[in-house]
Structures are given as C-alpha cells and as structure tokens.
Amino acid sequence: LGAQYVSGAELLVNSSRFCDGLDNADLVITGEGNTDKQSAFGKLVSVVVESAKKRGINAVVISGGLSEGYESLGADAYYALCEDESERQFAISNAYKLLKEKVVFALNEKRNGF
C-alpha cells in the first residue's frame, strides 16, 4: 500500500493552512488539558510551540493545569485554568470564562513584553 507513519502533530503544523496562519502572527496561543514534561515529546502543544519559535513568534501555553516539567516546552509564558486539584471541577464548569480571561491576560502580558 505504500503507507508510512506520519505524526499527526507534524502533519498539522506542516499544512499550508497552519503555515499561512503564522505568516502575519506575532503570538501563538496553544494548550491542552494538562501540560507536563511529557508534553514536550511530540504532543501537538509542543509542536505548535516549536513551529512558532522557529519563525520568531512568541508562544503561550494555556492549559487546564500545569504539572512538573511543563517549562521544557520552551514557550514564552504558561497559564493554568486551575492552580491545584481542588479547583479542577470549578475550572471544568467555567472553562470558557476562565480561558477567555487567560487569553486577555496573555495578550496584555505580550503587549508589556512578558
């Protein structure tokens, strides 16, 4: 069949639509449910950050939570919707509002140079 293994994350960031979207960007915001040291090993969030950084674009990670080793991604800033496990249900129930607040905060931080 001539099939080959291709990373879904790499396939996405190498797509013309993704690349076109980066052409005029000065900030990329990405995230996942929980970011930790494993996130740096080919997960979409790490590949998006890497793609942005290769183009000289600032990258921000906004995730539900941040655990040990999240800094290994190399983003310019990291934000969590909840700081500890006790806030998890609140964050899930209020994800839209919390995410919107974190995006606004990240944009202001970018404006101020992180």
CYANA upper distance limits for C-alpha pairs under 8 A (distance plus 0.5 A):
  6 VAL  CA     10 GLU  CA      7.95
  6 VAL  CA     11 LEU  CA      7.39
  7 SER  CA     11 LEU  CA      6.57
  8 GLY  CA     12 LEU  CA      6.70
  8 GLY  CA     44 LEU  CA      8.44
  9 ALA  CA     13 VAL  CA      6.88
  9 ALA  CA     42 GLY  CA      7.64
  9 ALA  CA     43 LYS  CA      7.13
  9 ALA  CA     44 LEU  CA      5.31
  9 ALA  CA     47 VAL  CA      6.89
  9 ALA  CA     48 VAL  CA      8.48
 10 GLU  CA     14 ASN  CA      6.46
 10 GLU  CA     44 LEU  CA      8.37
 10 GLU  CA     47 VAL  CA      7.31
 11 LEU  CA     15 SER  CA      6.74
 12 LEU  CA     18 PHE  CA      7.41
 13 VAL  CA     18 PHE  CA      6.15
 13 VAL  CA     19 CYS  CA      7.26
 13 VAL  CA     47 VAL  CA      7.78
 13 VAL  CA     48 VAL  CA      7.14
 13 VAL  CA     51 SER  CA      7.61
 14 ASN  CA     18 PHE  CA      7.38
 14 ASN  CA     19 CYS  CA      7.12
 15 SER  CA     19 CYS  CA      6.82
 16 SER  CA     20 ASP  CA      6.36
 17 ARG  CA     21 GLY  CA      6.73
 18 PHE  CA     22 LEU  CA      7.10
 19 CYS  CA     23 ASP  CA      7.06
 21 GLY  CA     25 ALA  CA      7.48
 22 LEU  CA     52 ALA  CA      7.99
 25 ALA  CA     57 ILE  CA      7.44
 26 ASP  CA     57 ILE  CA      5.69
 26 ASP  CA     58 ASN  CA      6.75
 27 LEU  CA     57 ILE  CA      6.19
 27 LEU  CA     58 ASN  CA      5.34
 27 LEU  CA     59 ALA  CA      6.26
 27 LEU  CA     60 VAL  CA      8.00
 27 LEU  CA    110 LYS  CA      8.47
 28 VAL  CA     49 VAL  CA      8.13
 28 VAL  CA     52 ALA  CA      7.19
 28 VAL  CA     57 ILE  CA      7.52
 28 VAL  CA     58 ASN  CA      6.78
 28 VAL  CA     59 ALA  CA      5.27
 28 VAL  CA     60 VAL  CA      6.72
 29 ILE  CA     59 ALA  CA      6.41
 29 ILE  CA     60 VAL  CA      5.31
 29 ILE  CA     61 VAL  CA      6.36
 29 ILE  CA     62 ILE  CA      7.58
 30 THR  CA     45 VAL  CA      6.55
 30 THR  CA     48 VAL  CA      7.61
 30 THR  CA     49 VAL  CA      8.05
 30 THR  CA     59 ALA  CA      8.12
 30 THR  CA     60 VAL  CA      6.84
 30 THR  CA     61 VAL  CA      5.52
 30 THR  CA     62 ILE  CA      6.71
 31 GLY  CA     35 THR  CA      8.08
 31 GLY  CA     45 VAL  CA      6.24
 31 GLY  CA     61 VAL  CA      5.41
 31 GLY  CA     62 ILE  CA      5.27
 31 GLY  CA     63 SER  CA      5.35
 32 GLU  CA     45 VAL  CA      7.33
 32 GLU  CA     62 ILE  CA      7.72
 32 GLU  CA     63 SER  CA      5.45
 32 GLU  CA     64 GLY  CA      7.23
 33 GLY  CA     63 SER  CA      5.91
 33 GLY  CA     64 GLY  CA      5.25
 33 GLY  CA     65 GLY  CA      7.07
 34 ASN  CA     63 SER  CA      6.14
 34 ASN  CA     64 GLY  CA      5.90
 34 ASN  CA     65 GLY  CA      5.10
 34 ASN  CA     66 LEU  CA      6.20
 34 ASN  CA     67 SER  CA      7.58
 35 THR  CA     39 SER  CA      6.33
 35 THR  CA     63 SER  CA      6.83
 35 THR  CA     64 GLY  CA      8.39
 35 THR  CA     65 GLY  CA      6.82
 35 THR  CA     66 LEU  CA      5.47
 35 THR  CA     67 SER  CA      6.59
 35 THR  CA     70 TYR  CA      6.04
 36 ASP  CA     40 ALA  CA      8.24
 36 ASP  CA     66 LEU  CA      6.59
 36 ASP  CA     67 SER  CA      5.25
 36 ASP  CA     68 GLU  CA      5.99
 36 ASP  CA     69 GLY  CA      5.61
 36 ASP  CA     70 TYR  CA      4.59
 36 ASP  CA     71 GLU  CA      8.33
 37 LYS  CA     41 PHE  CA      8.48
 37 LYS  CA     67 SER  CA      8.11
 37 LYS  CA     68 GLU  CA      6.78
 37 LYS  CA     69 GLY  CA      4.56
 37 LYS  CA     70 TYR  CA      5.57
 37 LYS  CA     71 GLU  CA      8.10
 37 LYS  CA     72 SER  CA      6.86
 37 LYS  CA     73 LEU  CA      8.33
 38 GLN  CA     69 GLY  CA      8.36
 39 SER  CA     43 LYS  CA      5.97
 39 SER  CA     45 VAL  CA      7.40
 39 SER  CA     46 SER  CA      6.72
 39 SER  CA     70 TYR  CA      7.71
 39 SER  CA     73 LEU  CA      7.71
 40 ALA  CA     45 VAL  CA      8.31
 40 ALA  CA     46 SER  CA      5.64
 40 ALA  CA     70 TYR  CA      8.34
 40 ALA  CA     72 SER  CA      6.88
 40 ALA  CA     73 LEU  CA      5.71
 41 PHE  CA     46 SER  CA      7.61
 42 GLY  CA     46 SER  CA      6.66
 42 GLY  CA     47 VAL  CA      6.71
 43 LYS  CA     47 VAL  CA      6.99
 44 LEU  CA     48 VAL  CA      6.58
 45 VAL  CA     49 VAL  CA      6.79
 45 VAL  CA     61 VAL  CA      8.21
 46 SER  CA     50 GLU  CA      6.57
 46 SER  CA     73 LEU  CA      6.32
 47 VAL  CA     51 SER  CA      6.56
 48 VAL  CA     52 ALA  CA      6.75
 49 VAL  CA     53 LYS  CA      6.65
 49 VAL  CA     59 ALA  CA      6.16
 49 VAL  CA     60 VAL  CA      8.20
 49 VAL  CA     73 LEU  CA      7.70
 49 VAL  CA     74 GLY  CA      7.81
 49 VAL  CA     75 ALA  CA      6.67
 50 GLU  CA     54 LYS  CA      6.61
 50 GLU  CA     74 GLY  CA      8.27
 51 SER  CA     55 ARG  CA      7.11
 52 ALA  CA     56 GLY  CA      6.88
 52 ALA  CA     57 ILE  CA      5.41
 52 ALA  CA     58 ASN  CA      7.09
 52 ALA  CA     59 ALA  CA      6.77
 53 LYS  CA     57 ILE  CA      5.81
 53 LYS  CA     58 ASN  CA      6.93
 53 LYS  CA     59 ALA  CA      7.43
 53 LYS  CA     75 ALA  CA      8.48
 58 ASN  CA     75 ALA  CA      7.89
 58 ASN  CA     76 ASP  CA      6.64
 59 ALA  CA     75 ALA  CA      5.65
 59 ALA  CA     76 ASP  CA      6.00
 59 ALA  CA     77 ALA  CA      7.59
 60 VAL  CA     75 ALA  CA      6.17
 60 VAL  CA     76 ASP  CA      6.25
 60 VAL  CA     77 ALA  CA      5.45
 60 VAL  CA     78 TYR  CA      6.35
 60 VAL  CA     79 TYR  CA      8.40
 60 VAL  CA    106 ALA  CA      7.90
 61 VAL  CA     75 ALA  CA      7.25
 61 VAL  CA     77 ALA  CA      6.92
 61 VAL  CA     78 TYR  CA      5.30
 61 VAL  CA     79 TYR  CA      6.78
 62 ILE  CA     78 TYR  CA      6.40
 62 ILE  CA     79 TYR  CA      5.24
 62 ILE  CA     80 ALA  CA      6.26
 62 ILE  CA     81 LEU  CA      7.89
 62 ILE  CA     99 LEU  CA      8.15
 62 ILE  CA    102 LYS  CA      7.77
 62 ILE  CA    103 VAL  CA      8.38
 63 SER  CA     78 TYR  CA      8.39
 63 SER  CA     79 TYR  CA      6.92
 63 SER  CA     80 ALA  CA      5.53
 63 SER  CA     81 LEU  CA      6.77
 64 GLY  CA     80 ALA  CA      5.83
 64 GLY  CA     81 LEU  CA      5.26
 64 GLY  CA     82 CYS  CA      6.64
 64 GLY  CA     91 ALA  CA      7.81
 65 GLY  CA     80 ALA  CA      5.32
 65 GLY  CA     81 LEU  CA      6.67
 65 GLY  CA     82 CYS  CA      6.26
 65 GLY  CA     83 GLU  CA      7.14
 65 GLY  CA     84 ASP  CA      8.04
 66 LEU  CA     70 TYR  CA      6.76
 66 LEU  CA     79 TYR  CA      8.19
 66 LEU  CA     80 ALA  CA      6.46
 66 LEU  CA     83 GLU  CA      8.22
 71 GLU  CA     75 ALA  CA      7.85
 71 GLU  CA     78 TYR  CA      8.49
 76 ASP  CA    114 PHE  CA      7.91
 77 ALA  CA    106 ALA  CA      8.46
 77 ALA  CA    114 PHE  CA      7.78
 79 TYR  CA    102 LYS  CA      7.45
 81 LEU  CA     91 ALA  CA      6.54
 81 LEU  CA     95 ALA  CA      7.93
 81 LEU  CA     98 LEU  CA      6.62
 81 LEU  CA     99 LEU  CA      7.27
 81 LEU  CA    102 LYS  CA      8.08
 82 CYS  CA     87 GLU  CA      6.06
 82 CYS  CA     88 ARG  CA      6.62
 82 CYS  CA     91 ALA  CA      6.47
 83 GLU  CA     87 GLU  CA      7.39
 84 ASP  CA     88 ARG  CA      7.50
 87 GLU  CA     91 ALA  CA      6.65
 88 ARG  CA     92 ILE  CA      6.72
 89 GLN  CA     93 SER  CA      6.62
 90 PHE  CA     94 ASN  CA      6.51
 91 ALA  CA     95 ALA  CA      5.78
 91 ALA  CA     98 LEU  CA      7.59
 94 ASN  CA     98 LEU  CA      6.61
 95 ALA  CA     99 LEU  CA      6.26
 96 TYR  CA    100 LYS  CA      6.59
 97 LYS  CA    101 GLU  CA      6.76
 98 LEU  CA    102 LYS  CA      6.71
 99 LEU  CA    103 VAL  CA      6.65
100 LYS  CA    104 VAL  CA      6.81
101 GLU  CA    105 PHE  CA      6.64
102 LYS  CA    106 ALA  CA      6.49
103 VAL  CA    107 LEU  CA      6.65
104 VAL  CA    108 ASN  CA      6.78
105 PHE  CA    109 GLU  CA      6.66
106 ALA  CA    110 LYS  CA      6.56
107 LEU  CA    111 ARG  CA      6.72
108 ASN  CA    112 ASN  CA      6.82
109 GLU  CA    113 GLY  CA      6.65
109 GLU  CA    114 PHE  CA      5.30
110 LYS  CA    114 PHE  CA      5.65
